[in-house]
Amino acid sequence: MLDVSDPAPSFTLPSTEGGEVSLDSLRGSAVVLFFYPRDDTPGCTKESIGFSEALQAFADAGAKVYGISRDTMAKHEKFTAKHGLTTPLLSDADSTVCEDYGVWKEKNLYGKKHWGIERSTFLIDAEGHIARIWRKVKVPGHVEEVLEAVKAL
């Protein structure tokens, strides 16, 4: 299980911006990674829209923001277009990055167990270390809380 001050696990994933995003290439900037269960579900949509609406504020504070789920690039692109999202989304189709960050969990929904992404956000400092972790995120107020943490770095 990752903890604050641990090195953030490296990855390279396809992005809705085109091409791939590598965490190592983002050194020198703070990075916010928000892991979410699925495109176009109510909570995930609200969270993604919230980060998109605050994207400029994060940039002004020196942070890059990325959403990560197991959805395919085709689903990400459809989701982005449908809701006018500006936050880049990364596809972790084989859940390797989700496992590395400890967000791939067994869940219990109406008495049925299944595996899925636990909504979580990681703030990574400019040196590539985890500065803050939010697990089992509740969407209301979350984007603002993360932005305040970025400003406090």
FENJOTA-V864457 format. One record per residue. SS is DSSP state (helix for helix, strand for strand, loop for the rest). Layout:
BEGIN
ss
SS
SS
END
This chain:
BEGIN
ss
loop
loop
loop
loop
loop
loop
strand
loop
loop
loop
loop
strand
strand
strand
strand
loop
loop
loop
loop
strand
strand
strand
helix
helix
helix
helix
loop
loop
loop
strand
strand
strand
strand
strand
strand
loop
loop
loop
loop
loop
loop
helix
helix
helix
helix
helix
helix
helix
helix
helix
helix
helix
helix
loop
helix
helix
helix
helix
helix
helix
loop
loop
strand
strand
strand
strand
strand
strand
strand
loop
loop
loop
helix
helix
helix
helix
helix
helix
helix
helix
helix
helix
helix
loop
loop
loop
loop
strand
strand
strand
strand
loop
loop
loop
loop
helix
helix
helix
helix
helix
loop
loop
loop
strand
strand
strand
strand
strand
strand
loop
loop
strand
strand
strand
strand
strand
strand
loop
loop
strand
strand
strand
strand
strand
loop
loop
loop
loop
strand
strand
strand
strand
strand
strand
loop
loop
loop
loop
loop
loop
loop
helix
helix
helix
helix
helix
helix
helix
helix
helix
helix
loop
loop
END
